[in-house]
Amino acid sequence: MNKRILDVCCGSRMFWFDKTNKDTIYMDIREFEDTLCDGRHLSVKPDVIGDFRNIPFNDETFNMVVFDPPHLVKAGDNSWLVKKYGKLSNAWPQDIKQGFDECMRVLKPNGTLIFKWNEEQIKLKEILNCINYKPLFGNKRSKTHWLVFMK
């Protein structure tokens, strides 16, 4: 495999400047197209359909993993928020822990994990309390956090 980066919850690739980066495999649990309530087109078209809790790649495959899981637990299943961002189950602490473990499993030694989290419904502190990893650095002052981990 010649791809060095895995985005395990790519969604519509909103934060990517290059949404077709040649070094990246884009993965998501869903694939669909829809028109949101404001008329915008939403397209979720991953390269690989997969669950971040059970990543379908071998150990130590990637130099970098991007982990931007759904951050909502309370939202209507057909709401534009869920269409755009996805939704966590009520077992979110176990799901997030399992996701971190899987991301670290597919990272090469010294690989980098980029984690994005929005605190709208679950505080970052709660996320950090349910995982076994400590970030190297990241922003602490906004509602959306970007954290960097190294294997």
LINJOPE-V124918 format. One line per field, one symbol per residue. phi: phi as a letter, one per 40 degrees, with the letter a starting at -180 (. if undefined). burial: + if it has 24 or more other C-alpha atoms within 12 Angstrom, else -. A space follows every 10 residues. Layout:
phi: ???
burial: ???
This chain:
phi: .bcbbbbcbc fcgdcccbcb dccbbcbacb aababcccgc cbbbbccbca bccaccbcdf cbcabbbbcd bbbbacdbcc ccccbgaccc cdccccdccc ccccccccdg cbbbbbabcd bbcddccccb bbbbccaicb bbcbbbbbbb c
burial: ---+++++++ +++------- ---+++++++ +--------- -+-+++++++ +++++-+--+ ++++++++++ +++------- -+++++++-- -++-++++++ ++++++++-- ++++++++-- -+-+--+--- +-+-+----- ----++++++ +
